[in-house]
């Protein structure tokens, strides 16, 4: 006999999710991926090698949700293509200045040096510029102008490092851990959070996030709430069951090895930050008058409207 509850209970709608390799938000979804593989949920999960793959899937309407760097998500929102919302941020930004030399101890030592970043439209570039700006280094010393070198993306930066052209770079976690694992000559020369704690206290930048298409959200509002609850539980799993989570990261080919995945998870600040508080905590990023917006065209336009943020 089929119970009345089983008859009236609607089947869970399917959700097509793309997760980005070597991404903090993705590292927080390992338990969710495991449950999906074991058919405990109706989620179809695709692992993407780079952001372009995810953007293409969004353009083609083949996915409902994805993990992306915050800036990429905002730029996509501003593109006016498939409408999306940010559900939550999954990590606080941990920027690390890496060097093959021992001559850099603070941002002041970057004078006249070529500093490589993952791209002009990245939080790494913006955060370094912000530190230079708030420290007034370019006013105190007119010749203080670090020579920014922009890679096309993280993969391109790794190729540049491979070619021995890079001595200094600014990279965020978990990619900083990956760079140092692959290229042992690179060491952390300083971390902005430690060196400029007072300046960064009001910033607390979020980095990677999960976005959902407006169509899926409008069609399945209750399923989205369930999805977010499962994401939050999965983040807790990654933080407190790091060894098991790292094995899953290797199994699902999110990270090259479980040993590396464990370091990446431990060094990332995996959190669940409701999108409703992000604009306040990152007010310097979302201000219309911010130099970061005009200098780096971070968002491919203006800061996102309030409807970008879920709730």
N, C-alpha and C positions, 0 to 999 in steps of 0.2 A: 504494500500500500504506500502511495506517495502522500506525505503529510501536506496539510493545508499550507504550511509555511513554505514548503518546497514549491508548491504550485504558484503561490503569489509572489515569491521572490524573483525579481527580474534578474536576468543574467547580467554579469558585469560587462560593460562595453569594453571592447579592445582598445588598447592605446599603443601607438607606434612611437617608440622612443629611440632617439639617437644619442649615444654617449661618445664624447670626444676622448681620444687616447691622451694619457699623461695630463689629465685635467683634474683639478681638485674636486670639482662638483661630481665628476664621474667616480672618483675614489670614494665618495660618500654614498654611492648607490650600489655597492657590491652585494649587499644582502638582498636588495630589491632585485638585482639581476639573477641571483641564485634562486630566489623564489619564483621568478618568471620562468627560468629554465626548468624548474621542477613542476611547472604547470599549476602553481598555487595562485597565480594571478593571470589575467588575460592581457599581459604586456608582451609586445613584440619588440625586442631590443636589437639595435644595429650599432656596431662599433665603428666609429668614423676615424680615419687617419688624420684628418685636418679639418679646419673650420670651413673650408670651401666645400667639402663634401656635405656638411650639414646644411650650409646655405642652399646648395643645389636641391637637397631633399625637401627643404622648406618651400623653395620656389615651385617645386613640382607637386607639392601637396602630398608627399609620400610619408611624412611623419607628423605627429601631433605635438611632440615635445622634444626638447634637446637640452644638453648641457653646453654652455658657451661662456667665454669670457664676457664680463659685463659690458665692456666697451663694444665688442662685436655685436652683442644682443641689441644695444641701443642703436648702433649704426644700421642694423638690419631693420629695426622698428622705424627709423627715420627714412629708410629707403622707400617706404610706401608699398612694399610688395605684400607678401602674406602677413596679415596683422597678427602680432604676438603680444603676449604679456609676460612680465617676469613674475614667476611664482614666489621665488625666494632666492637669497644668496646662500651659497654653500661654503664659503670660505672668506676669512679676512686676509687681506693682502699681506704677504711677507716678502718684502723686497730685499734682495741681497746683491751687494756689489762684489763681483768676482774679479780676481786679477791673477795673472801668472807671475806678478812681481810683488815686491814687499814695500813699495814706495807710496802706497795709498792707505791712509788711516782715517780720512774723513773726506767729505765732499770737496773741501777746499783744495785737496791734493789732486783734484782732477783738472786743475788749470793746465791748459794747452795739451791735454791728452785727448785721444780719440776714444770715445766711449760707444760701444755697440749696444743697441737695444733691439728687442724683437720687432720693432716697427714704430713709426711715428705716432700712429693712433693706438697706443697701448698705455696702460696704467703705469708700466715701468718707466716709460719716458716722462709721463706726466708727473709722477712722484719725484723723480730726480729734478725736474724743472721746478717743482714746487719747493723742494728743499733749498735750491739755489735762490729762489725768489724770496722765501720767508727769512732766509739768512741774510738777505740783501747783499749777497756776494758780488753781484754784477753792478751794484752802486758803489760799494766800498773800493772795488778794484775794476776799473773799466775794461781792463784786459782779460778779466775772468770770463772766458767764453768757452766752455767745454765744446769739443767738436763732436757733436752727435752723429753717429753713423747708424742708419736705419736698415735693418734687415726686412725682408718682405713678410716674414712670419718666424715662428720658433724653429721650424725645420730649416729655413734658410740660414738662420743664425748658427745652427749647429754645423751646417756646411761651411760657413765662413770660419768658424772655430777649427774645423777639420783642416782648412787650408793654411793654418798658422798665421792668419791675418789679424787675429784678435788677441789683445793683451788685457783689455778691460771691458767688462760688460755688466749690464744691470739686468737681472733676471729675477722673477718671482718664484716662490714655491708653488707646486712641487718640481718645477723645471730646473730650478737652481740645483737641487739634489741630483737630478738626472745629468746635468752638465758636469758636475764635479765627479760623479761616478764614472762617466765616460772619458773625461779629460782630467786626470789627477793633478795636473799642473795648476789647475784653477783652484784657488782658495778664497774663502770669504775675507775680504779686506775690511769691510764694515757693514753693519746693518742699520739702516736709517731709523728703525724703531728704537734702537738702543742709543744711537748718537744724538738723535733729535727728538727725544721722547715728548718734550713739551710741545714742540711744533706739530707733532703728529697726533697728539692726544685728542684733538678736536676732529681729526680726520677719520681714523679707524676705517680705512677704505675697504670696501668689499671687492671681491675679485671675480670669482666664477659664479655662475648662476644657472638656474633652470628656467626655461621659457616654455610657454604653452601657446598653441594657436588659439586665436579668438573663437574660431569655429568650433573646435573641440570643447572649449570652455563653455560656450553658449549651449552646445548640445548636451553636455554631460557635466553639469555643475557639481553634482554629488560625487561623481567619479573622480573629479579633480581634487575635492577635499580628501577623499580616501587616498588618492595618490600622494598628496602632500604628507599625510599622516605616515604613510609607509616610507616616504623619503626621510622624514625626521627619524624614524626608528632605525633606518638603514645607516644614517650618519652616526648614530650612537653605536651601532654594531662596529663600524669601521674604527671608531675611536677607542673602543674598549675590547675589541677582539682583533687587534691589529695583525697578529700572526695568521689567523684564519682568513682575514680580509685580504692580506697580501697574496696568499695562495690563490684566492679567487681572481685577483687582479691579473696574475700571470695566466691563469686558466682561460680567462675571457680576453686575453691579449690586449689589455689596457696598458700594461707595463711589461717591459721585456723580461723581468724576472721577479720572483717573489721577494728576494732579498732587497732589490732596489725598491719594489713597491712598499715594503715595510718602512724603509727610510723616508720615502715620499709621503706616506700617510702620517708618520710621526712628525715630520717637519712642516706639514701643512696645518693650517688652523681650520679644521673642518667644523663648521657650525651650521645652524639653521637660523637664518636671519629673515624675519618676515619683511616683505617688500615695503610695508607701510612705514617702517622706521628708517629705511635706507636713505631717503632724501635728506633727512635731518643729520644723520651721522656722516653723510658725505656732501654737506652743503657747499663746500668749496668746489666740488665737481659739478654740482647741479645749479650753480649760480649763473645767470645770464651774463654777468659781467666778468666771469672768471677768465683770467689770461690764458688758462689752459685750453679753453674752448676755441679762442681766436687764434692762438699761436699754433696749436696742433690739430685744429679741426677734429677734435676727438670724436665727435658724434655724427660727422657727415651732416652737419646742420646744428640745430639748437638742442639744448637738453631735452630729454623726453617729457611729453605731457604726462599728467597724473594718471591717465588711463593706461600707461605702460606698466604701472605697478598694480599687481593684483590686490584686490580689496579696496 
